[in-house]
Amino acid sequence: MFLVVGCPWILAGEIKVAVASNFTAPMKEIAAAFERSSGHRVTLSFGSSGKFFAQIKHGAPFQVFFSADRAKPEALEKAGLVVPESRFTYAVGALALWSVRPGYVDDDSARLKKGDFRKLALANPKLAPYGMAAVEVLQNLKLKEATQAKWVYGENISQTYQFVGSGNAELGFVAVSQIMDKGRIAKGFAWIVPGELHDPIRQDAVLLKRGAHSDAARALLHFVRGEKAAQILQSYGYKTLADVN
């Protein structure tokens, strides 16, 4: 009895979590805050939502999935791989046109309209919701045909960020969360794309069947919906579903 009462972490659990690459920085902060408050341990894996979707369908041992879109969690739900009624929108992403070149991007779309660049990086729209949103922006600005020959695709938004950050592409569309820290652009120069130029980038999370009996996994999802997580989300430029409705 002394061991149970005297050691509050004795019932702590371990959680394996798959996380979309655009959510890397905020999820690391959220997981650290959750571990401090709960005593549970979180193992994070970051990557393409599409790859995680395929891995989960083939039995990967994740208990929780934070996707970059709604479609993949919905598909897993329909396939019976998700705990019923566990899916929810944990964040709404924002898109930025970004460059590391001083003065190359202003607070508007002028650089895109000028067209005086060699490469425009975006995530593959067939695989990544941020890439799909980037194409919608270019369509709505009537710049898709004028710029399409200059597009270079990243497999996911992390690779797209690397293309621009390394200078291999003069500018590109990235997730605001990748370039923002504590509410400010931390590196380079960016135009935060107005939300009306693309559909909301709703990012859903689910409790997978492998986590159905994990109190720790359920606690993490509850924590993500709380005030502390909301503050972290806001500091990286994310919004909640309530903010966009």
Buried (B, 14 or more C-beta within 10 A) or exposed (E): EEEEEEEEEEEBBEBBBBBBBBBBBBBBBBBEBBBEEBBBBBEBEBBBBBBBBEBBEEEBEBBBBBBBBBBBBBBBBEEEBBBEEBBBBBBBBBBBBBBBBEEBBEEEBEBBEEEEBEBBBBBBBEBBBBBBBBBBBBEBBEBBEEBEEBBBBBBBBBBBBBBBBEEEBBBBBBBBBBBBBEEEBEEBBBBBBEBEBBEBBBBBBBBBBBBBEBBBBBBBBEBBEEEBBBEBBBBBBBBBBEEEE
